Amino acid sequence: SRTQRMVATSQLDTVGVETITAENGAVAIDLLNAADRLPDIILMDVEMPVKDGIQALREIRKSVRYGHVPVIMITSRTGLKHRAMAQAAGCNGYMGKPFNFRMLIGQINELTGHRLQLS
């Protein structure tokens, strides 16, 4: 939801992360295709309108240009079925909502090699 994107963005801002948000998977793919500079990581929900997170992730992984970018799913769909679908599609991390920000920063650091620190 828009509110959840705003909360995540404001939390990531506190540790110096520049964010770009998309309201659905189709917009996310369009933004990746148009980007001059690729993101270091993609955070995505399984449940999104138009194109869900699993569909978007499959499309991301097919791309020569940005298929290597790590993806963390942050979702209320925490069951084994959705987790397995995300992993099969190429997901690098999977977190339930509400997510623990400290754990998210740890996963981002692990997947990107960054050294983001909470104050």
C-alpha positions in Angstrom: 0.0 0.0 0.0 1.0 3.6 -0.4 1.2 4.0 3.4 3.6 1.0 3.8 5.8 2.4 0.9 6.0 5.7 2.7 6.9 4.2 6.1 9.6 2.0 4.5 10.9 4.9 2.5 11.1 7.1 5.6 12.9 4.4 7.6 15.4 3.8 4.8 16.0 7.6 4.5 17.2 7.5 8.2 20.2 5.3 7.2 20.9 7.2 4.0 19.2 4.9 1.5 17.9 6.6 -1.7 14.6 5.1 -2.7 12.4 5.0 -5.7 8.9 3.6 -5.3 6.4 1.9 -7.6 2.8 1.2 -6.9 2.8 -2.1 -8.7 5.0 -4.6 -10.5 4.4 -3.3 -14.0 5.5 0.2 -12.9 8.5 -1.3 -11.2 9.6 -3.0 -14.5 9.0 0.2 -16.4 11.2 2.1 -13.9 14.0 -0.5 -14.2 13.8 -0.3 -18.0 14.1 3.5 -17.9 16.7 3.8 -15.2 20.0 5.4 -16.0 21.5 3.9 -12.8 20.3 0.5 -11.6 19.3 0.0 -7.9 21.6 -1.8 -5.5 18.6 -3.8 -4.2 14.9 -4.2 -4.9 12.3 -4.5 -2.1 9.0 -5.8 -3.3 5.7 -7.2 -2.0 4.2 -10.5 -3.3 0.8 -8.8 -3.4 0.6 -5.9 -5.8 -2.0 -4.8 -8.4 -1.6 -5.2 -12.1 1.5 -7.4 -11.9 2.2 -9.2 -8.6 5.6 -9.5 -7.0 6.2 -13.1 -8.2 5.4 -12.1 -11.8 7.6 -9.0 -11.6 10.5 -11.0 -10.1 10.3 -13.5 -12.9 10.5 -10.7 -15.4 13.4 -9.1 -13.5 15.4 -12.3 -13.5 15.0 -12.7 -17.3 16.7 -9.3 -17.9 20.3 -9.2 -19.0 20.6 -5.6 -17.8 19.2 -5.8 -14.2 18.5 -9.5 -13.6 21.4 -9.7 -11.2 20.0 -7.1 -8.7 19.1 -8.7 -5.4 15.4 -8.8 -4.5 13.9 -9.0 -1.0 10.2 -9.7 -0.7 8.5 -8.0 2.2 5.0 -9.4 2.5 2.1 -10.5 4.6 2.1 -13.8 2.6 4.5 -15.7 5.0 3.3 -19.2 4.3 5.5 -21.9 2.7 3.6 -21.8 -0.6 4.4 -18.1 -1.3 7.9 -18.4 0.1 8.6 -21.3 -2.2 7.2 -19.5 -5.2 9.4 -16.5 -4.5 12.5 -18.6 -4.1 11.8 -20.5 -7.3 11.4 -17.1 -9.1 14.8 -16.0 -7.8 14.2 -14.1 -4.6 17.2 -13.4 -2.4 15.4 -12.6 0.8 11.9 -13.0 2.3 10.5 -11.1 5.2 7.0 -11.0 6.8 5.1 -7.9 7.6 5.4 -6.1 9.8 9.1 -6.4 9.2 11.9 -5.8 11.7 13.9 -2.8 10.3 17.2 -4.0 11.9 16.8 -7.4 10.2 16.0 -5.7 6.9 19.2 -3.5 7.1 21.1 -6.7 7.9 19.8 -8.4 4.8 20.5 -5.4 2.6 24.0 -5.2 4.0 24.5 -8.9 3.4 23.2 -8.9 -0.2 24.8 -5.6 -1.3 28.0 -5.4 0.6 27.0 -2.1 2.0 27.6 -1.1 5.7 24.4 0.7 6.6 24.1 1.3 10.3 21.3 2.2 12.5 21.8 5.1 14.9 
